[in-house]
């Protein structure tokens, strides 16, 4: 990290993955970074209510792992010690494409699989340990402040159970994701944002974590990921099974206009309907499982802020 910080104070709205990584980067350049998160979180919080995709399948691709390791040295090894496997992309995946099963061969590209819960908890601990970073938990941002020239000077926010306050800042970063109110805030101060574009995927995820054999156990399969790709409308059902930390599988079943069931029997039957049999095989062998989660608000939104002219 840099020792000479040319700027004063930055405010980051949103304390999930994007906000945490943003705060880590800004801590190299600002004397103070305030992380404002609407959920009640602390250094032990992983997945939380404001990040609804936090309970579903995630994996660390090669470039992302390289960048995070540079920002958080030792992160990959910490996750590995917790049981998150690192493996070759071409060798560790049983990957069923619409055209058939992908060949398995060494690529030299290393990836790692773990839960979003585990990753976010470890990142939050590391970021909050930085002397430059302050967390405002359970605090809702409600707008921007500007000076007479129109320059943004900070945000207004309201901590839970307290009066609204203003936070002055040299830089404000909105990392609040899908729940962002930035478009409305800009409109309030007279900035016109062109209409957003939305692509509705019409896909529902239903996910659960359950027990996985030890890697050296004879019942552990020869893959760390089993995947059937969704290719709607021709392949309307899909799923992914990831080996994650603490000897567990994370399984996310996906349906195009066909929500995968959340009950145990229906969940297994949905998996059995897939052409990749390995997901259903592992689900059927489970002896311990965690609560099932569903996510239905799957759409892509593009707000063309770069086109703002005023």
C-alpha positions as CSV (number, residue, x, y, z in Angstrom):
1,X,0.0,0.0,0.0
2,X,1.1,3.6,-0.7
3,X,2.1,5.8,2.2
4,X,1.7,9.1,0.5
5,X,-2.0,9.8,0.1
6,X,-2.8,12.9,-2.0
7,X,-6.5,13.1,-1.3
8,X,-8.6,13.7,1.8
9,X,-11.8,11.7,2.2
10,X,-13.8,9.3,0.0
11,X,-17.2,7.8,0.7
12,X,-18.2,4.4,-0.8
13,X,-21.9,3.6,-0.8
14,X,-22.4,-0.1,-0.5
15,X,-20.3,-2.5,1.6
16,X,-20.6,-5.8,-0.2
17,X,-18.0,-7.2,-2.6
18,X,-17.7,-4.3,-5.0
19,X,-17.7,-1.7,-2.2
20,X,-15.1,-3.6,-0.2
21,X,-12.7,-3.9,-3.1
22,X,-13.3,-0.2,-4.0
23,X,-12.5,0.8,-0.4
24,X,-9.3,-1.2,-0.5
25,X,-8.1,0.5,-3.6
26,X,-9.1,4.0,-2.4
27,X,-7.2,3.5,0.9
28,X,-4.0,3.8,-1.2
29,X,-5.0,7.3,-2.3
30,X,-7.2,8.8,0.4
31,X,-6.4,9.6,4.0
32,X,-9.9,8.5,5.0
33,X,-12.4,6.1,3.4
34,X,-15.9,5.8,4.8
35,X,-17.8,2.7,3.8
36,X,-21.6,3.2,4.1
37,X,-23.7,0.0,4.2
38,X,-27.4,-0.1,4.7
39,X,-27.4,-3.6,6.3
40,X,-26.2,-4.2,9.9
41,X,-22.8,-5.8,9.1
42,X,-19.5,-6.2,11.0
43,X,-16.2,-7.9,10.4
44,X,-17.8,-11.3,10.9
45,X,-20.6,-10.8,8.4
46,X,-20.4,-12.8,5.1
47,X,-23.5,-13.0,2.9
48,X,-26.3,-10.6,4.0
49,X,-29.8,-9.5,3.1
50,X,-28.7,-6.6,0.8
51,X,-26.7,-9.0,-1.4
52,X,-29.4,-11.5,-2.6
53,X,-27.0,-13.4,-4.9
54,X,-24.7,-14.0,-2.0
55,X,-26.1,-17.5,-1.4
56,X,-25.7,-18.7,-4.9
57,X,-22.8,-20.3,-6.8
58,X,-19.6,-18.2,-7.2
59,X,-16.1,-19.0,-8.4
60,X,-12.8,-17.1,-8.7
61,X,-11.7,-16.9,-12.3
62,X,-8.0,-16.6,-13.0
63,X,-7.7,-12.8,-13.6
64,X,-10.0,-12.0,-10.7
65,X,-7.9,-14.2,-8.4
66,X,-4.7,-12.4,-9.6
67,X,-6.1,-9.0,-8.9
68,X,-7.5,-9.9,-5.5
69,X,-4.2,-11.5,-4.5
70,X,-2.4,-8.3,-5.4
71,X,-4.8,-6.3,-3.3
72,X,-5.1,-8.8,-0.4
73,X,-1.8,-10.8,-0.3
74,X,-2.3,-14.3,1.0
75,X,-6.0,-14.5,0.3
76,X,-5.9,-17.5,-2.0
77,X,-3.9,-19.5,0.5
78,X,-6.2,-18.5,3.3
79,X,-9.2,-19.8,1.3
80,X,-7.3,-22.9,0.4
81,X,-6.6,-23.6,4.0
82,X,-10.3,-23.3,4.7
83,X,-10.9,-26.0,2.1
84,X,-11.6,-23.9,-1.0
85,X,-9.9,-26.0,-3.8
86,X,-7.6,-24.5,-6.4
87,X,-7.5,-26.5,-9.7
88,X,-6.8,-26.3,-13.4
89,X,-9.8,-24.9,-15.3
90,X,-9.5,-27.6,-18.0
91,X,-9.1,-30.6,-15.7
92,X,-11.4,-29.9,-12.8
93,X,-14.7,-29.2,-14.6
94,X,-17.2,-31.6,-15.9
95,X,-18.8,-29.2,-18.3
96,X,-21.8,-30.0,-20.5
97,X,-22.3,-27.5,-23.3
98,X,-25.3,-27.5,-25.7
99,X,-22.9,-29.1,-28.2
100,X,-21.8,-31.9,-25.9
101,X,-19.4,-32.6,-23.1
102,X,-16.3,-30.4,-23.1
103,X,-13.0,-32.3,-23.4
104,X,-10.9,-32.2,-20.2
105,X,-7.2,-31.3,-20.5
106,X,-4.7,-29.2,-18.7
107,X,-4.8,-25.5,-19.6
108,X,-2.5,-23.9,-17.0
109,X,-5.3,-21.6,-15.9
110,X,-5.9,-21.9,-12.1
111,X,-9.3,-21.1,-10.6
112,X,-10.7,-21.4,-7.1
113,X,-14.2,-22.2,-5.8
114,X,-15.7,-21.1,-2.5
115,X,-18.9,-19.5,-1.2
116,X,-19.6,-15.8,-1.6
117,X,-20.2,-15.9,2.2
118,X,-16.6,-17.0,2.9
119,X,-15.0,-14.6,0.4
120,X,-16.9,-11.5,1.6
121,X,-16.3,-12.2,5.2
122,X,-12.5,-12.5,4.7
123,X,-12.5,-9.3,2.5
124,X,-14.5,-7.4,5.0
125,X,-12.1,-8.3,7.9
126,X,-9.1,-7.2,5.8
127,X,-10.7,-3.9,4.7
128,X,-12.0,-3.0,8.1
129,X,-8.5,-3.7,9.6
130,X,-7.1,-0.8,7.5
131,X,-6.6,2.3,9.5
132,X,-7.9,4.5,6.7
133,X,-11.3,2.8,6.5
134,X,-14.3,3.4,8.7
135,X,-17.6,1.4,8.4
136,X,-21.0,3.1,8.9
137,X,-23.2,0.0,9.3
138,X,-27.0,0.0,9.2
139,X,-26.9,3.4,7.4
140,X,-29.1,4.4,4.4
141,X,-27.8,7.0,1.9
142,X,-30.5,9.3,0.7
143,X,-28.9,11.7,-1.7
144,X,-25.9,13.8,-2.8
145,X,-24.8,17.2,-1.6
146,X,-23.4,19.8,-4.0
147,X,-21.7,23.2,-3.8
148,X,-22.8,26.4,-5.7
149,X,-20.8,25.3,-8.7
150,X,-22.6,22.0,-9.0
151,X,-19.7,19.9,-7.8
152,X,-20.7,16.9,-5.7
153,X,-19.4,17.5,-2.1
154,X,-20.7,14.4,-0.3
155,X,-23.8,12.4,0.6
156,X,-26.7,12.6,3.0
157,X,-27.4,9.5,5.0
158,X,-29.4,8.3,8.0
159,X,-27.9,5.8,10.5
160,X,-30.6,3.4,11.9
161,X,-32.4,5.1,14.8
162,X,-30.7,8.5,14.3
163,X,-31.2,11.8,12.5
164,X,-30.0,12.3,8.9
165,X,-26.4,13.6,8.6
166,X,-24.2,14.9,5.8
167,X,-20.9,13.3,5.0
168,X,-18.5,15.6,3.2
169,X,-16.2,13.9,0.6
170,X,-13.7,14.6,-2.1
171,X,-15.0,11.6,-4.0
172,X,-18.2,9.6,-3.8
173,X,-18.4,6.1,-5.3
174,X,-21.8,4.3,-5.7
175,X,-21.2,0.6,-5.3
176,X,-24.7,-0.2,-4.1
177,X,-25.5,-2.4,-7.1
178,X,-29.0,-3.1,-8.3
179,X,-30.6,-1.1,-5.5
180,X,-28.8,2.0,-6.5
181,X,-30.7,5.3,-6.3
182,X,-28.1,7.3,-8.1
183,X,-30.3,8.0,-11.1
184,X,-32.9,9.6,-8.9
185,X,-30.3,11.5,-6.9
186,X,-28.9,13.0,-10.1
187,X,-32.3,13.9,-11.3
188,X,-33.0,15.7,-8.1
189,X,-30.0,18.0,-8.6
190,X,-30.9,18.6,-12.3
191,X,-28.7,16.0,-14.0
192,X,-30.5,14.2,-16.8
193,X,-29.5,10.5,-17.3
194,X,-30.5,8.8,-20.5
195,X,-33.1,6.0,-20.0
196,X,-31.6,2.7,-18.8
197,X,-31.7,-0.4,-20.9
198,X,-32.9,-3.7,-19.4
199,X,-32.5,-7.2,-20.6
200,X,-34.8,-9.6,-18.7
201,X,-33.2,-13.0,-18.4
202,X,-36.3,-14.7,-17.0
203,X,-34.1,-17.1,-15.1
204,X,-34.5,-18.2,-11.5
205,X,-31.7,-19.6,-9.3
206,X,-32.4,-22.0,-6.5
207,X,-29.3,-23.0,-4.4
208,X,-28.3,-25.0,-1.4
209,X,-25.0,-26.1,0.3
210,X,-24.6,-29.7,1.4
211,X,-21.8,-32.0,2.6
212,X,-19.0,-33.2,0.3
213,X,-16.6,-36.1,0.9
214,X,-13.0,-35.4,1.9
215,X,-10.9,-35.0,-1.3
216,X,-8.9,-38.2,-0.5
217,X,-12.1,-40.2,0.1
218,X,-12.9,-42.8,-2.6
219,X,-16.4,-41.3,-3.0
220,X,-15.1,-37.9,-4.0
221,X,-15.6,-37.5,-7.8
222,X,-12.9,-36.6,-10.2
223,X,-14.1,-33.0,-10.7
224,X,-14.6,-29.9,-8.6
225,X,-17.3,-28.4,-10.8
226,X,-20.1,-30.1,-12.6
227,X,-22.0,-27.8,-14.9
228,X,-24.8,-27.9,-17.5
229,X,-25.1,-24.6,-19.4
230,X,-28.4,-22.9,-19.8
231,X,-29.1,-22.1,-23.5
232,X,-32.6,-20.7,-23.5
233,X,-35.0,-21.4,-25.0
234,X,-33.6,-24.6,-26.4
235,X,-32.0,-25.8,-23.1
236,X,-34.3,-24.2,-20.4
237,X,-32.9,-26.0,-17.4
238,X,-29.3,-26.0,-16.1
239,X,-27.2,-26.2,-13.0
240,X,-23.8,-25.9,-11.5
241,X,-22.2,-27.8,-8.6
242,X,-19.1,-26.3,-7.0
243,X,-16.7,-27.8,-4.4
244,X,-16.4,-25.2,-1.7
245,X,-14.7,-24.7,1.7
246,X,-15.4,-26.9,4.7
247,X,-16.0,-30.0,2.6
248,X,-19.3,-28.8,1.1
249,X,-20.9,-28.5,-2.3
250,X,-22.8,-25.4,-3.4
251,X,-25.4,-26.3,-6.0
252,X,-27.4,-23.7,-8.0
253,X,-30.1,-25.0,-10.2
254,X,-31.4,-22.6,-13.0
255,X,-34.6,-22.5,-14.9
256,X,-35.7,-20.3,-17.8
257,X,-39.4,-19.4,-17.0
258,X,-39.3,-22.6,-14.9
259,X,-38.3,-21.9,-11.3
260,X,-36.4,-24.8,-9.7
261,X,-38.3,-26.0,-6.6
262,X,-37.1,-25.2,-3.2
263,X,-38.4,-28.4,-1.5
264,X,-36.0,-31.3,-1.1
265,X,-37.9,-33.7,-3.3
266,X,-38.6,-31.2,-6.1
267,X,-35.0,-30.0,-6.0
268,X,-33.7,-33.5,-6.6
269,X,-36.2,-34.2,-9.4
270,X,-35.3,-31.0,-11.2
271,X,-31.6,-32.0,-11.0
272,X,-32.5,-35.5,-12.3
273,X,-34.1,-33.9,-15.4
274,X,-30.7,-32.4,-16.4
275,X,-28.5,-34.2,-19.0
276,X,-25.5,-33.9,-16.8
277,X,-26.1,-36.6,-14.2
278,X,-23.4,-35.6,-11.7
279,X,-25.5,-32.9,-10.0
280,X,-28.3,-35.2,-9.1
281,X,-25.9,-37.9,-8.1
282,X,-24.2,-35.7,-5.5
283,X,-27.5,-34.2,-4.3
284,X,-28.9,-37.6,-3.8
285,X,-25.9,-38.6,-1.6
286,X,-26.2,-35.6,0.8
287,X,-26.6,-36.3,4.5
288,X,-26.3,-32.7,5.8
289,X,-27.7,-29.6,4.1
290,X,-28.2,-25.9,4.7
291,X,-31.3,-23.8,4.0
292,X,-32.3,-23.4,0.3
293,X,-32.3,-20.0,-1.2
294,X,-34.0,-18.7,-4.4
295,X,-33.3,-15.6,-6.5
296,X,-35.7,-14.4,-9.2
297,X,-34.7,-10.8,-9.9
298,X,-32.4,-11.7,-12.7
299,X,-32.1,-9.0,-15.3
300,X,-29.2,-6.9,-16.7
301,X,-29.5,-3.1,-16.4
302,X,-27.3,-0.6,-18.2
303,X,-27.4,3.0,-17.1
304,X,-25.5,5.1,-19.6
305,X,-24.0,7.6,-17.2
306,X,-21.2,8.2,-19.7
307,X,-23.7,9.9,-21.9
308,X,-24.7,12.6,-19.4
309,X,-24.1,16.0,-20.8
310,X,-25.2,18.4,-18.0
